[in-house]
Amino acid sequence: MTMNRYEKIWIGFSVVMVVTFLALIAYFAFVTGFQVPHKAEVIDPRAVGQDERFSSPRVVEVVPGKKYEVYLVARMWNFNPREIEVPEGAEVKFIITSPDVVHGFEVVGTNVNGMVLPGYVTVITTRFNKAGEFLMVCNEYCGSPHYTMSGKLTVRGR
Ligand code: CUA
């Protein structure tokens, strides 16, 4: 059986494309820590204040210097807590919800960027490997003072 030259070229091209796509998926999943949206915990947005995690938003030191949990409420038009401090290199899990409308949670210059929807709990796990001060912003339009919705994340050096 002989194959047309063009057929061979196109088969080769298809194989290269599939391999490239798989390599890109692997790169984003394992190197950049990209997390796809998955089944999220649901929460009654009207009862956010009764949930112990969100009635007193805070940074919890699970394992000192190693593991942290941040309970965060995104609402019109601020983040609570507004200032967060975690050490460099520690595993940080942000647990976020909104009692009102859709907000965004982005830590500028890092790979933290998620949507915060009322009725759901957004969980983002990361590590900050560079000490410094980072801007936290809402990147979903949530009303005219949306541009004022920001905060500060400080990564303490070791
Ligand atoms: Cu919250 Cu924009």
Residues whose N, C-alpha, C, O or C-beta is under 5 A from the ligand:
A	BS01	CUA	V102 H103 G104 C138 N139 E140 Y141 C142 H146 M149
